[in-house]
Amino acid sequence: MGKCIGVLTAGGDSPGLNAAIRAIGKSALTAFDLQVIGFRDGFRGLMENRTVHLEGEILSGILTLGGTILGTSRDKPHKMPVGSKVQDMTEVMLDNYHRHNLEALICIGGGGTQKNAHRLAQAGMNVVTLPKTIDNDVAMTDITFGFDTALSIATDAIDRLHSTAHSHHRIIVVEIMGHNTGWLGLGAGLAGGADVILIPEIAYDVHQVAEAIRRRRHRGKNFSIVAVSEGALAQEDAKELAELKEKKLEAKDEKKQKKIAAALEAFQAKHASNTLRLSAQLELLTGLESRVTILGHLQRGGTPTAADRILATRLGSACVAAIDAGQYGCMVAVKGESTELVDLAQVVGKRKVVPLDHPWIKAALETGTCLGNQAV
Ligand code: F6P
C-alpha cells in the first residue's frame, strides 16, 4: 500500500468543496499513488478520529454537489469544546495524525482554517491548505473557491428584486454576506446594477444614501435597490468600533481585556440588525416604502458554478502535487492563471479587503452608483 494523506474541510461550507475533495482523491490515486483519508466535521473529526477512505464510488458524482461530503465545523484545535470544558486538543490530533501514518494533512478553509492549520504545522504536522470561502477574503490569493457561485446567487437575487421593487415603487435593501469584507456585496451590487452599494471598507452616511435615492426619484425612478454587505457600518458606528479595537490593542491586564472583549461582543450584537435599521431610516428620510431581503445562507448552498468547479479542481490537484514534492507548511494560492505555494506564516492574521482604488469601486462610481460616502 502507498503512502497516505489526510484531508478535512473546516469553517463555513462553500460551493466547490466536493469538487476539491474529488480532485484531491482522484489525482492522489491516479497520478501519485497516494491513499486518501477524509476526517469528518473539520478539526473535530481529526480529534475524534472519525474517518472515511476517499476512493472509488465515494469520489464519484460529487463534482456538482454543494456542501461537503466530509461535513464541517468551526471547532478550533486549541479551543475545542469537549464535554463541559474548552480544551487544547492539539496533542490528540497529532496522535491521530501519526496513528494513520499520514504523509501530510490537507486543510480546506477560509481565514480561520488557515490559522488553525498553521498551528498544527507548528505542532509538527506536514500541512498544506486550500483557500475556500464565499467571502473571498483570504490573504495572498487572488481568489477563493465558493466566491464565484455566491456571487452568481446574490446577483440573481438582485435581478429578481429589481422587478418587484420597480412594480411597487419601493426601496429594497438586500443584505449580502461577506463577513467583514465587501467583495461579495460590491461584486453582486455591480453585476446586478444596484443603485447603492454599501461595504465594510467604506463607512456610509445614511443621509448621502437617502439623497442618492431622492435624486433618482427626481429623475423619475421611484424605486431603488440598496445592496448592503452584512459588515457595512455607518460612519459613527465605524468610529465606535475603531475606538474599541484601539483600546483592545492597548489593554495590558486581563481584566481590561475581558471588559473590552465584552464591549466588542455587545457592539456586534447591537449591530446584527443594522440592515433593518438602515431600511427604516431610508423610509423615513425618503418617504418611499422600504423592504429588506436578507440572502443569508442561500448564498452558500447548491451547485458550484463552472468557474468554481475548475478552480477547486486545479487547486485540489496542485496541492497533491505539492505534497508529492515534499512541500509543506503552505497554502496553494491562485496567482492569475497559475497557482503558487505561499508560506502559511504569510497568510495568517491578515484579511484581504477591497482596496479603495480597486477597479470595481472605480467602475461603480463612474456609473453613478452611490457608495454611501462622497469622499471616496
Ligand atoms: O465565512 C462565510 C460566511 O458565510 C460569512 O459570509 C458569514 O458572515 C458567516 O460565514 C456566517 O457563518 P455561520 O454559517 O456560522 O452563521
Residues whose N, C-alpha, C, O or C-beta is under 5 A from the ligand:
A	BS01	F6P	G12 D135 M177 G178 H179
